[in-house]
Amino acid sequence: MKLERLLNGAKNLVRTGWMQNGIPPAIGETVASHSFEASILAYILSCEIRKKGIDINPEHAAIIALFHDAGETLLGDLPKWTTERINKRDTEIKAFEELGVGKELFLELKEMRTNEAKVAKLADRLSTYLQAIRYKKLGFNVNEIIKTYDEEISKLLDIEPLNYIKDLVVNIMNSLKESNEDNK
């Protein structure tokens, strides 16, 4: 396992999309901070789904979210332009194989074959959306990212069992937007 490469890469790799939108690297969200937030969100959202009587393991959802971008520690965080033109999935699988950890979690997420994977995917998207709102609050123009992720989240919330937490997710999204508007 390439543990040090994984840990160092995740802690120091600033997500490309933010830099392409004018966020200085010094305040750019890293892969590690994004994955941590997505993991916490996945755990909380899964707990709420479980309260609705749905069979789901919050710890597993959190672990999927924690590892979902680990391949980027070798690949880098590829820009959207690039990912639309290459077979990103296969390249990411090779990165996970070289790292020696997380490949099965990555595949579970990409195939969205479990409730936990669906929640992890939602948590990933929600984390990016929330970070975009935070950057907007700082005066950065990230409206395109906000719009894109809002649309993606809306589509995910139509999928079973994510539809059971639609109101909660919308409240999370709105609470940060409202606190953003309160601080103007």
C-alpha positions as a Markdown table, in Angstrom:
| # | Residue | x | y | z |
|---|---|---|---|---|
| 1 | Met | 0.0 | 0.0 | 0.0 |
| 2 | Lys | 1.2 | 3.5 | -0.8 |
| 3 | Leu | 0.0 | 5.0 | 2.4 |
| 4 | Glu | 2.2 | 8.1 | 2.6 |
| 5 | Arg | 1.4 | 8.9 | -1.1 |
| 6 | Leu | -2.3 | 8.6 | -0.3 |
| 7 | Leu | -2.2 | 10.7 | 2.9 |
| 8 | Asn | 0.2 | 13.4 | 1.5 |
| 9 | Gly | -1.6 | 13.7 | -1.8 |
| 10 | Ala | -5.1 | 14.0 | -0.2 |
| 11 | Lys | -3.9 | 16.6 | 2.4 |
| 12 | Asn | -2.1 | 18.8 | -0.2 |
| 13 | Leu | -4.0 | 18.5 | -3.5 |
| 14 | Val | -6.3 | 21.4 | -4.0 |
| 15 | Arg | -9.4 | 20.6 | -6.0 |
| 16 | Thr | -8.9 | 21.8 | -9.6 |
| 17 | Gly | -12.4 | 23.1 | -10.2 |
| 18 | Trp | -12.0 | 25.7 | -7.5 |
| 19 | Met | -8.8 | 27.0 | -8.9 |
| 20 | Gln | -10.3 | 27.1 | -12.4 |
| 21 | Asn | -13.0 | 29.4 | -10.9 |
| 22 | Gly | -10.5 | 31.8 | -9.4 |
| 23 | Ile | -10.2 | 30.4 | -5.9 |
| 24 | Pro | -6.5 | 30.9 | -4.8 |
| 25 | Pro | -4.7 | 27.7 | -3.9 |
| 26 | Ala | -4.0 | 29.1 | -0.4 |
| 27 | Ile | -7.8 | 28.8 | 0.4 |
| 28 | Gly | -8.6 | 26.1 | -2.0 |
| 29 | Glu | -10.4 | 23.0 | -0.6 |
| 30 | Thr | -8.2 | 19.9 | -0.6 |
| 31 | Val | -9.2 | 16.4 | -1.5 |
| 32 | Ala | -8.8 | 15.5 | 2.1 |
| 33 | Ser | -11.1 | 18.3 | 3.4 |
| 34 | His | -13.7 | 17.5 | 0.8 |
| 35 | Ser | -13.6 | 13.8 | 1.5 |
| 36 | Phe | -13.8 | 14.4 | 5.3 |
| 37 | Glu | -16.9 | 16.6 | 4.9 |
| 38 | Ala | -18.5 | 14.1 | 2.4 |
| 39 | Ser | -17.9 | 11.3 | 4.9 |
| 40 | Ile | -19.5 | 13.2 | 7.8 |
| 41 | Leu | -22.5 | 14.1 | 5.6 |
| 42 | Ala | -22.8 | 10.5 | 4.4 |
| 43 | Tyr | -22.9 | 9.3 | 8.0 |
| 44 | Ile | -25.5 | 11.8 | 9.1 |
| 45 | Leu | -27.7 | 11.3 | 6.0 |
| 46 | Ser | -27.5 | 7.5 | 6.4 |
| 47 | Cys | -28.6 | 7.7 | 10.1 |
| 48 | Glu | -31.6 | 9.7 | 9.0 |
| 49 | Ile | -32.5 | 7.2 | 6.3 |
| 50 | Arg | -32.1 | 4.4 | 8.9 |
| 51 | Lys | -34.6 | 6.2 | 11.1 |
| 52 | Lys | -37.1 | 5.8 | 8.3 |
| 53 | Gly | -36.8 | 2.0 | 8.6 |
| 54 | Ile | -34.5 | 1.6 | 5.6 |
| 55 | Asp | -31.7 | -1.0 | 5.8 |
| 56 | Ile | -28.5 | 1.0 | 5.6 |
| 57 | Asn | -25.1 | 1.0 | 7.4 |
| 58 | Pro | -24.0 | 4.6 | 8.1 |
| 59 | Glu | -20.4 | 3.6 | 8.9 |
| 60 | His | -20.1 | 2.0 | 5.5 |
| 61 | Ala | -21.6 | 5.0 | 3.7 |
| 62 | Ala | -19.1 | 7.2 | 5.5 |
| 63 | Ile | -16.2 | 5.0 | 4.5 |
| 64 | Ile | -17.2 | 5.0 | 0.9 |
| 65 | Ala | -17.4 | 8.8 | 0.9 |
| 66 | Leu | -14.1 | 9.0 | 2.7 |
| 67 | Phe | -12.3 | 7.1 | 0.0 |
| 68 | His | -14.3 | 8.2 | -3.0 |
| 69 | Asp | -11.6 | 10.6 | -4.4 |
| 70 | Ala | -8.5 | 8.7 | -3.1 |
| 71 | Gly | -7.5 | 7.9 | -6.7 |
| 72 | Glu | -6.9 | 11.6 | -7.2 |
| 73 | Thr | -3.9 | 11.4 | -4.9 |
| 74 | Leu | -2.1 | 9.7 | -7.9 |
| 75 | Leu | -4.1 | 11.2 | -10.8 |
| 76 | Gly | -4.5 | 14.7 | -9.6 |
| 77 | Asp | -8.0 | 16.2 | -9.6 |
| 78 | Leu | -8.7 | 16.2 | -13.3 |
| 79 | Pro | -10.6 | 19.1 | -14.8 |
| 80 | Lys | -14.1 | 18.5 | -16.1 |
| 81 | Trp | -12.9 | 19.3 | -19.6 |
| 82 | Thr | -10.5 | 16.3 | -19.4 |
| 83 | Thr | -12.9 | 13.9 | -17.7 |
| 84 | Glu | -15.4 | 14.5 | -20.5 |
| 85 | Arg | -12.8 | 13.3 | -23.0 |
| 86 | Ile | -11.1 | 10.3 | -21.4 |
| 87 | Asn | -12.1 | 7.1 | -19.7 |
| 88 | Lys | -11.8 | 8.5 | -16.2 |
| 89 | Arg | -13.3 | 5.4 | -14.5 |
| 90 | Asp | -10.7 | 3.0 | -15.8 |
| 91 | Thr | -7.9 | 5.4 | -15.0 |
| 92 | Glu | -9.2 | 5.9 | -11.5 |
| 93 | Ile | -9.4 | 2.1 | -11.0 |
| 94 | Lys | -5.7 | 1.8 | -12.0 |
| 95 | Ala | -4.9 | 4.5 | -9.5 |
| 96 | Phe | -6.7 | 2.6 | -6.7 |
| 97 | Glu | -5.0 | -0.6 | -7.7 |
| 98 | Glu | -1.6 | 1.2 | -7.4 |
| 99 | Leu | -2.5 | 2.7 | -4.1 |
| 100 | Gly | -3.5 | -0.7 | -2.9 |
| 101 | Val | -6.6 | 0.4 | -1.0 |
| 102 | Gly | -10.2 | 1.5 | -1.7 |
| 103 | Lys | -10.8 | 0.0 | -5.1 |
| 104 | Glu | -13.9 | -2.0 | -4.0 |
| 105 | Leu | -15.3 | 1.1 | -2.3 |
| 106 | Phe | -14.7 | 3.1 | -5.4 |
| 107 | Leu | -16.5 | 0.5 | -7.6 |
| 108 | Glu | -19.4 | 0.3 | -5.2 |
| 109 | Leu | -19.8 | 4.1 | -5.5 |
| 110 | Lys | -19.4 | 4.3 | -9.3 |
| 111 | Glu | -22.0 | 1.5 | -9.8 |
| 112 | Met | -24.3 | 2.9 | -7.1 |
| 113 | Arg | -25.2 | -0.7 | -6.2 |
| 114 | Thr | -26.0 | -0.2 | -2.6 |
| 115 | Asn | -27.9 | 2.3 | -0.5 |
| 116 | Glu | -24.6 | 3.3 | 1.2 |
| 117 | Ala | -23.1 | 4.1 | -2.2 |
| 118 | Lys | -26.1 | 6.2 | -3.2 |
| 119 | Val | -25.8 | 8.2 | 0.0 |
| 120 | Ala | -22.0 | 8.6 | -0.5 |
| 121 | Lys | -22.6 | 10.0 | -4.0 |
| 122 | Leu | -25.2 | 12.4 | -2.6 |
| 123 | Ala | -22.8 | 13.4 | 0.2 |
| 124 | Asp | -20.0 | 14.0 | -2.4 |
| 125 | Arg | -22.3 | 16.3 | -4.4 |
| 126 | Leu | -23.7 | 18.0 | -1.3 |
| 127 | Ser | -20.2 | 18.7 | 0.0 |
| 128 | Thr | -19.2 | 20.4 | -3.2 |
| 129 | Tyr | -22.4 | 22.4 | -3.3 |
| 130 | Leu | -21.9 | 23.6 | 0.3 |
| 131 | Gln | -18.3 | 24.6 | -0.4 |
| 132 | Ala | -19.4 | 26.5 | -3.5 |
| 133 | Ile | -21.9 | 28.5 | -1.3 |
| 134 | Arg | -19.0 | 29.2 | 1.1 |
| 135 | Tyr | -16.8 | 30.5 | -1.7 |
| 136 | Lys | -19.7 | 32.6 | -3.0 |
| 137 | Lys | -20.0 | 34.1 | 0.4 |
| 138 | Leu | -16.3 | 35.2 | 0.1 |
| 139 | Gly | -17.2 | 36.9 | -3.2 |
| 140 | Phe | -16.0 | 34.3 | -5.7 |
| 141 | Asn | -18.2 | 33.7 | -8.8 |
| 142 | Val | -19.0 | 30.0 | -8.5 |
| 143 | Asn | -22.6 | 30.3 | -9.8 |
| 144 | Glu | -22.1 | 27.7 | -12.5 |
| 145 | Ile | -20.9 | 25.1 | -9.9 |
| 146 | Ile | -23.8 | 25.9 | -7.6 |
| 147 | Lys | -26.2 | 25.5 | -10.5 |
| 148 | Thr | -24.7 | 22.2 | -11.7 |
| 149 | Tyr | -24.5 | 20.6 | -8.3 |
| 150 | Asp | -28.0 | 21.8 | -7.3 |
| 151 | Glu | -29.3 | 20.0 | -10.5 |
| 152 | Glu | -27.3 | 16.9 | -9.7 |
| 153 | Ile | -28.5 | 16.8 | -6.1 |
| 154 | Ser | -32.1 | 17.2 | -7.2 |
| 155 | Lys | -31.8 | 14.2 | -9.5 |
| 156 | Leu | -30.2 | 12.1 | -6.8 |
| 157 | Leu | -33.0 | 13.0 | -4.4 |
| 158 | Asp | -35.5 | 11.2 | -6.7 |
| 159 | Ile | -33.7 | 7.9 | -6.2 |
| 160 | Glu | -34.8 | 5.4 | -3.5 |
| 161 | Pro | -33.8 | 5.7 | -0.6 |
| 162 | Leu | -32.5 | 9.2 | -1.0 |
| 163 | Asn | -36.0 | 10.5 | -1.6 |
| 164 | Tyr | -36.7 | 9.8 | 2.1 |
| 165 | Ile | -34.3 | 12.6 | 3.1 |
| 166 | Lys | -35.2 | 15.1 | 0.5 |
| 167 | Asp | -36.5 | 17.7 | 3.0 |
| 168 | Leu | -33.4 | 17.3 | 5.2 |
| 169 | Val | -31.0 | 17.8 | 2.3 |
| 170 | Val | -32.9 | 20.8 | 1.0 |
| 171 | Asn | -32.9 | 22.3 | 4.5 |
| 172 | Ile | -29.1 | 21.8 | 4.7 |
| 173 | Met | -28.7 | 23.5 | 1.4 |
| 174 | Asn | -31.0 | 26.4 | 2.2 |
| 175 | Ser | -29.6 | 27.0 | 5.7 |
| 176 | Leu | -26.1 | 27.7 | 4.3 |
| 177 | Lys | -27.6 | 29.9 | 1.5 |
| 178 | Glu | -29.6 | 31.8 | 4.1 |
| 179 | Ser | -26.6 | 32.3 | 6.4 |
| 180 | Asn | -24.8 | 33.6 | 3.3 |
| 181 | Glu | -27.5 | 36.1 | 2.6 |
| 182 | Asp | -27.6 | 37.2 | 6.3 |
| 183 | Asn | -23.9 | 38.1 | 6.2 |
| 184 | Lys | -24.2 | 40.3 | 3.1 |
